[in-house]
Amino acid sequence: MDKESIIYSYLRELLESFGQGLDALTYTLSKLLKLPIIVANPAYETISTTLLHPDLDAFQVEYDEERENNKKPYFCTIKTDTLQLRGFGRAIASTDRVLGYIFLIIDKVEDPDLDFYETILESAESLYANCLKNQLELKQEKNKSKDAFFYDLLYGNLKRNEDIINRGEVWGWDFRRPYAVLLLTVPDVELFSPDRHLIDVLQKIAERVLIGKYLKNPATTVNRNEVIALVPLELERKKQSEQKQEITTLIRGTLNQIVNTELNNRIACGVGQTYYEPINLFRSYQEAKIAIDMGGLLGVEIPFFSDMGLERVLYKHDVQDLKEYHDQVLGELLKNEPEEGLLEILKIFTINQFDVNKTAQDLFMHRNTLRTRLSKIETILDRPLDDMNTRLDLTAVLKIEQLHRLDQESE
């Protein structure tokens, strides 16, 4: 039988198995190609496979080369803690949205017929896309009431703690416990972006980490390019530092799992304050959004709203008023010749909490030379740099520049 006839015969068998569900389709494909098959969701969690192994619930994928698009197959390495497999994979996509991936395990294939595999995969992909699209639509329908509840909760539409507690019990969430909102975003992903599936991936990974920590149905939802997670904390009022450490561990766990994915270096996060009454959780959500904005401006990787003290006041204040205050504090120093670098020296001195030795190291400058420059700055400002009020003003000016980019405007 020639190759075209074989392909036609294979496709007919795949089409017949399609009506029997995802696992039947995978089993048939594996039988025809005489290769193990793994089908995964966008977060690389196994949803159908003929390769039975206890350590294959989820895995990481390393591509041999950078992927060009979702239509082209690729070679890769599939990794878990105890497995390392060679794969020939392809995205399963519908209208440019990635629904999952299909991998042929080719470890034991000496001379694979890649053109043949690619032809079969291209045809099988459309069948898998229909299966996964149907599953996605069922899930979305099921989640409609949950998403509506989240919307009301996070926008302050629910006014009674009892109502929130009762509705939360439907999904197994105990709102008698305190919660904080953890917000994860992919800023460059829009509603109709080709990589919109990355939001689903991020939600899956966050849920996986939460399940590993709390062993319960995690409370998460998606809003545009945001994944919102409600983090349950202990009823006993822990120290703020202990709560912060607990949430930081969760975020680190999530970030560690996206290192080898398309999400790497594309995530921004923020954490709102902990609230002991669920009617206040909308505040935590808004705080988490502000924390993300301020964290980006201040260069903080995991920003907690509770850590933002002076920054919170300056972030919300009138920008024109802040600019006038900024210019008043720095005064004549703003007119100083850039060659002398006195303004930059003062900024680094402030960043280093007015430590002469540390500032001298950072500037590669002798301490005596630095003291001479600082003395000149004092003369220009007509203020002593060891005065507490002067240092408070300079700290505030530095925060204003970071939060509102006033230093860039002046350039």
C-alpha positions as semicolon CSV with decimal commas, in nm:
position;residue;x (nm);y (nm);z (nm)
1;M;0,000;0,000;0,000
2;D;0,146;0,339;-0,097
3;K;0,190;0,623;0,153
4;E;-0,116;0,820;0,038
5;S;-0,338;0,517;0,084
6;I;-0,193;0,456;0,430
7;I;-0,256;0,818;0,531
8;Y;-0,613;0,799;0,402
9;S;-0,672;0,475;0,595
10;Y;-0,527;0,627;0,916
11;L;-0,739;0,939;0,888
12;R;-1,053;0,733;0,843
13;E;-0,977;0,538;1,162
14;L;-0,905;0,859;1,353
15;L;-1,233;1,009;1,234
16;E;-1,423;0,700;1,351
17;S;-1,262;0,720;1,698
18;F;-1,328;1,095;1,725
19;G;-1,690;1,036;1,822
20;Q;-1,583;0,817;2,115
21;G;-1,399;1,092;2,299
22;L;-1,051;1,224;2,367
23;D;-0,897;0,906;2,511
24;A;-1,026;0,692;2,224
25;L;-0,873;0,937;1,975
26;T;-0,538;0,926;2,154
27;Y;-0,540;0,547;2,177
28;T;-0,615;0,514;1,805
29;L;-0,342;0,760;1,707
30;S;-0,090;0,578;1,927
31;K;-0,189;0,240;1,779
32;L;-0,158;0,360;1,421
33;L;0,179;0,530;1,464
34;K;0,309;0,267;1,709
35;L;0,429;0,550;1,933
36;P;0,334;0,669;2,284
37;I;0,121;0,985;2,274
38;I;0,082;1,263;2,530
39;V;-0,192;1,525;2,499
40;A;-0,163;1,821;2,736
41;N;-0,348;2,141;2,815
42;P;-0,173;2,480;2,763
43;A;-0,013;2,451;3,111
44;Y;0,145;2,116;3,015
45;E;-0,082;1,912;3,237
46;T;-0,154;1,569;3,089
47;I;-0,517;1,528;2,985
48;S;-0,482;1,213;2,772
49;T;-0,194;0,971;2,719
50;T;-0,097;0,616;2,629
51;L;0,229;0,648;2,826
52;L;0,131;0,542;3,176
53;H;0,370;0,676;3,437
54;P;0,303;0,805;3,791
55;D;0,518;1,117;3,731
56;L;0,342;1,243;3,420
57;D;0,055;1,448;3,561
58;A;0,241;1,765;3,462
59;F;0,572;1,833;3,292
60;Q;0,802;2,096;3,145
61;V;0,896;2,131;2,779
62;E;1,227;2,255;2,639
63;Y;1,217;2,337;2,267
64;D;1,516;2,249;2,049
65;E;1,463;2,576;1,859
66;E;1,247;2,883;1,909
67;R;0,895;2,813;1,784
68;E;0,786;3,016;1,481
69;N;0,409;2,971;1,509
70;N;0,136;2,738;1,630
71;K;0,105;2,555;1,298
72;K;0,459;2,424;1,269
73;P;0,562;2,103;1,454
74;Y;0,880;2,101;1,660
75;F;1,129;1,880;1,840
76;C;1,147;1,911;2,215
77;T;1,246;1,746;2,542
78;I;0,972;1,660;2,792
79;K;1,091;1,668;3,153
80;T;0,959;1,572;3,495
81;D;1,147;1,495;3,816
82;T;1,201;1,135;3,705
83;L;1,147;1,138;3,326
84;Q;1,321;1,285;3,025
85;L;1,162;1,209;2,687
86;R;1,223;1,317;2,331
87;G;0,911;1,451;2,166
88;F;0,782;1,566;1,830
89;G;0,503;1,809;1,913
90;R;0,244;2,039;1,770
91;A;0,005;2,295;1,916
92;I;-0,367;2,224;1,914
93;A;-0,527;2,554;1,819
94;S;-0,867;2,693;1,728
95;T;-0,891;3,039;1,568
96;D;-0,535;3,112;1,682
97;R;-0,610;3,025;2,045
98;V;-0,393;2,743;2,177
99;L;-0,611;2,479;2,344
100;G;-0,334;2,229;2,415
101;Y;-0,046;2,031;2,271
102;I;0,005;1,685;2,126
103;F;0,339;1,504;2,153
104;L;0,468;1,192;1,980
105;I;0,731;1,026;2,202
106;I;1,013;0,931;1,966
107;D;1,288;0,812;2,206
108;K;1,304;0,466;2,050
109;V;1,256;0,569;1,687
110;E;1,587;0,539;1,501
111;D;1,488;0,696;1,168
112;P;1,152;0,877;1,207
113;D;0,955;0,963;0,895
114;L;0,893;1,324;0,992
115;D;0,696;1,416;0,680
116;F;0,457;1,129;0,748
117;Y;0,423;1,220;1,118
118;E;0,367;1,585;1,030
119;T;0,088;1,497;0,784
120;I;-0,089;1,275;1,039
121;L;-0,048;1,532;1,317
122;E;-0,188;1,811;1,099
123;S;-0,506;1,611;1,039
124;A;-0,532;1,481;1,396
125;E;-0,489;1,836;1,529
126;S;-0,824;1,947;1,388
127;L;-0,998;1,654;1,559
128;Y;-0,827;1,729;1,889
129;A;-0,914;2,098;1,851
130;N;-1,283;2,009;1,828
131;C;-1,261;1,785;2,135
132;L;-1,083;2,045;2,346
133;K;-1,301;2,330;2,222
134;N;-1,611;2,139;2,334
135;Q;-1,452;2,078;2,675
136;L;-1,360;2,446;2,705
137;E;-1,714;2,558;2,623
138;L;-1,857;2,321;2,884
139;K;-1,612;2,455;3,141
140;Q;-1,697;2,817;3,057
141;E;-2,068;2,743;3,092
142;K;-2,005;2,578;3,428
143;N;-1,797;2,873;3,549
144;K;-2,047;3,144;3,457
145;S;-2,208;3,159;3,800
146;K;-1,868;3,143;3,971
147;D;-1,732;3,428;3,760
148;A;-2,044;3,636;3,833
149;F;-1,987;3,580;4,206
150;F;-1,624;3,688;4,174
151;Y;-1,727;4,001;3,987
152;D;-1,972;4,101;4,260
153;L;-1,719;4,020;4,533
154;L;-1,424;4,205;4,383
155;Y;-1,620;4,516;4,284
156;G;-1,791;4,558;4,620
157;N;-2,143;4,467;4,507
158;L;-2,200;4,225;4,796
159;K;-2,279;4,409;5,122
160;R;-2,337;4,127;5,373
161;N;-2,071;3,889;5,507
162;E;-2,335;3,617;5,551
163;D;-2,429;3,625;5,182
164;I;-2,064;3,591;5,076
165;I;-2,002;3,307;5,322
166;N;-2,308;3,114;5,202
167;R;-2,229;3,159;4,833
168;G;-1,863;3,068;4,887
169;E;-1,963;2,735;5,042
170;V;-2,108;2,631;4,705
171;W;-1,752;2,607;4,570
172;G;-1,591;2,491;4,894
173;W;-1,444;2,828;4,994
174;D;-1,455;2,924;5,362
175;F;-1,495;3,301;5,383
176;R;-1,492;3,286;5,762
177;R;-1,115;3,279;5,716
178;P;-0,913;3,591;5,632
179;Y;-0,808;3,631;5,269
180;A;-0,568;3,844;5,067
181;V;-0,591;3,902;4,692
182;L;-0,295;3,789;4,483
183;L;-0,300;3,941;4,136
184;L;-0,094;3,804;3,846
185;T;-0,099;3,979;3,510
186;V;0,052;3,938;3,164
187;P;0,058;4,307;3,066
188;D;0,122;4,260;2,693
189;V;-0,166;4,015;2,636
190;E;-0,495;4,161;2,513
191;L;-0,842;4,008;2,475
192;F;-0,787;3,903;2,112
193;S;-0,410;3,843;2,124
194;P;-0,282;3,526;1,953
195;D;-0,121;3,428;2,284
196;R;-0,440;3,479;2,485
197;H;-0,406;3,116;2,597
198;L;-0,119;3,223;2,823
199;I;-0,374;3,363;3,069
200;D;-0,527;3,015;3,094
201;V;-0,178;2,870;3,143
202;L;-0,105;3,117;3,422
203;Q;-0,433;3,037;3,596
204;K;-0,362;2,662;3,577
205;I;-0,014;2,704;3,723
206;A;-0,140;2,931;4,003
207;E;-0,413;2,680;4,086
208;R;-0,159;2,397;4,089
209;V;0,058;2,585;4,339
210;L;-0,242;2,674;4,558
211;I;-0,364;2,313;4,558
212;G;-0,016;2,198;4,659
213;K;-0,022;2,438;4,953
214;Y;-0,382;2,423;5,073
215;L;-0,510;2,091;4,929
216;K;-0,843;2,253;4,846
217;N;-1,035;2,387;4,552
218;P;-0,850;2,714;4,482
219;A;-1,048;3,037;4,448
220;T;-0,926;3,188;4,121
221;T;-1,077;3,371;3,828
222;V;-0,966;3,551;3,512
223;N;-1,043;3,913;3,425
224;R;-0,902;4,025;3,089
225;N;-0,523;3,981;3,128
226;E;-0,541;3,922;3,506
227;V;-0,543;3,602;3,708
228;I;-0,697;3,678;4,047
229;A;-0,637;3,437;4,335
230;L;-0,786;3,461;4,683
231;V;-0,524;3,334;4,926
232;P;-0,672;3,188;5,248
233;L;-0,478;3,259;5,566
234;E;-0,500;3,131;5,922
235;L;-0,784;3,244;6,149
236;E;-0,533;3,331;6,421
237;R;-0,398;3,677;6,353
238;K;-0,044;3,609;6,239
239;K;0,225;3,872;6,227
240;Q;0,223;4,061;5,900
241;S;0,575;3,934;5,825
242;E;0,456;3,571;5,857
243;Q;0,162;3,628;5,621
244;K;0,392;3,802;5,377
245;Q;0,637;3,511;5,383
246;E;0,356;3,261;5,320
247;I;0,228;3,452;5,016
248;T;0,581;3,516;4,887
249;T;0,643;3,140;4,892
250;L;0,330;3,087;4,681
251;I;0,439;3,348;4,427
252;R;0,792;3,206;4,409
253;G;0,643;2,863;4,347
254;T;0,436;3,001;4,060
255;L;0,726;3,192;3,906
256;N;0,952;2,885;3,927
257;Q;0,701;2,682;3,727
258;I;0,686;2,931;3,439
259;V;1,062;2,958;3,383
260;N;1,056;2,720;3,085
261;T;0,731;2,850;2,935
262;E;0,632;3,140;2,712
263;L;0,534;3,328;3,028
264;N;0,890;3,362;3,154
265;N;0,978;3,726;3,233
266;R;0,631;3,842;3,124
267;I;0,450;3,828;3,459
268;A;0,374;4,117;3,692
269;C;0,226;4,054;4,035
270;G;0,086;4,244;4,330
271;V;-0,064;4,158;4,668
272;G;-0,341;4,342;4,852
273;Q;-0,381;4,358;5,227
274;T;-0,535;4,077;5,432
275;Y;-0,898;4,127;5,535
276;Y;-1,088;3,934;5,799
277;E;-1,433;4,024;5,664
278;P;-1,514;3,917;5,305
279;I;-1,710;4,235;5,229
280;N;-1,372;4,413;5,230
281;L;-1,203;4,189;4,974
282;F;-1,280;4,437;4,696
283;R;-1,034;4,668;4,873
284;S;-0,763;4,401;4,860
285;Y;-0,821;4,363;4,484
286;Q;-0,783;4,736;4,421
287;E;-0,475;4,743;4,646
288;A;-0,318;4,456;4,451
289;K;-0,366;4,651;4,126
290;I;-0,201;4,958;4,279
291;A;0,083;4,739;4,413
292;I;0,151;4,612;4,059
293;D;0,169;4,966;3,923
294;M;0,396;5,088;4,201
295;G;0,609;4,774;4,192
296;G;0,678;4,831;3,824
297;L;0,777;5,192;3,886
298;L;0,992;5,114;4,192
299;G;1,150;4,797;4,052
300;V;1,000;4,569;4,321
301;E;0,959;4,210;4,199
302;I;0,689;4,105;4,448
303;P;0,517;4,423;4,570
304;F;0,287;4,411;4,873
305;F;0,050;4,702;4,917
306;S;0,112;4,682;5,293
307;D;0,482;4,759;5,232
308;M;0,400;5,077;5,044
309;G;0,401;5,351;5,308
310;L;0,514;5,690;5,184
311;E;0,483;5,558;4,828
312;R;0,105;5,513;4,865
313;V;0,059;5,877;4,964
314;L;0,283;6,009;4,687
315;Y;0,131;5,780;4,422
316;K;-0,221;5,917;4,478
317;H;-0,124;6,282;4,527
318;D;-0,166;6,556;4,266
319;V;0,130;6,532;4,025
320;Q;0,165;6,908;3,971
321;D;0,178;6,966;4,345
322;L;0,444;6,695;4,378
323;K;0,649;6,846;4,095
324;E;0,649;7,186;4,269
325;Y;0,757;7,020;4,594
326;H;1,027;6,824;4,406
327;D;1,170;7,139;4,244
328;Q;1,153;7,332;4,571
329;V;1,353;7,067;4,762
330;L;1,627;7,036;4,498
331;G;1,627;7,408;4,423
332;E;1,943;7,542;4,262
333;L;2,088;7,190;4,239
334;L;1,863;7,128;3,937
335;K;2,057;7,401;3,753
336;N;2,395;7,248;3,839
337;E;2,615;7,156;3,543
338;P;2,563;6,786;3,458
339;E;2,940;6,737;3,423
340;E;2,979;6,777;3,800
341;G;2,717;6,511;3,860
342;L;2,612;6,654;4,197
343;L;2,245;6,566;4,146
344;E;2,330;6,204;4,063
345;I;2,565;6,187;4,364
346;L;2,284;6,310;4,590
347;K;2,042;6,050;4,449
348;I;2,284;5,762;4,508
349;F;2,362;5,900;4,856
350;T;1,988;5,897;4,930
351;I;1,938;5,546;4,786
352;N;2,218;5,421;5,012
353;Q;2,039;5,572;5,314
354;F;2,298;5,849;5,349
355;D;2,588;5,606;5,406
356;V;2,912;5,773;5,289
357;N;3,115;5,451;5,265
358;K;2,853;5,263;5,060
359;T;2,798;5,562;4,830
360;A;3,173;5,602;4,772
361;Q;3,194;5,232;4,675
362;D;2,902;5,261;4,432
363;L;3,048;5,574;4,271
364;F;3,407;5,437;4,265
365;M;3,505;5,759;4,443
366;H;3,736;5,824;4,736
367;R;3,550;5,905;5,055
368;N;3,725;6,239;5,099
369;T;3,634;6,338;4,743
370;L;3,273;6,237;4,811
371;R;3,265;6,441;5,132
372;T;3,387;6,744;4,938
373;R;3,107;6,698;4,682
374;L;2,846;6,650;4,955
375;S;2,967;6,968;5,125
376;K;2,919;7,154;4,797
377;I;2,566;7,012;4,770
378;E;2,489;7,138;5,121
379;T;2,606;7,484;5,019
380;I;2,389;7,487;4,704
381;L;2,080;7,356;4,889
382;D;2,156;7,571;5,194
383;R;2,058;7,272;5,410
384;P;2,262;7,024;5,619
385;L;2,245;6,668;5,481
386;D;2,261;6,515;5,829
387;D;1,935;6,686;5,930
388;M;1,640;6,447;5,967
389;N;1,395;6,677;5,785
390;T;1,637;6,723;5,495
391;R;1,676;6,349;5,461
392;L;1,299;6,298;5,474
393;D;1,253;6,555;5,195
394;L;1,523;6,394;4,980
395;T;1,374;6,048;5,031
396;A;1,032;6,177;4,928
397;V;1,180;6,347;4,619
398;L;1,346;6,020;4,515
399;K;1,015;5,832;4,551
400;I;0,833;6,101;4,352
401;E;1,082;6,066;4,067
402;Q;1,040;5,687;4,065
403;L;0,660;5,692;4,083
404;H;0,595;5,976;3,841
405;R;0,907;5,973;3,623
406;L;0,978;6,340;3,693
407;D;1,348;6,286;3,633
408;Q;1,271;6,166;3,278
409;E;1,044;6,465;3,213
410;S;1,322;6,703;3,315
411;E;1,550;6,539;3,059
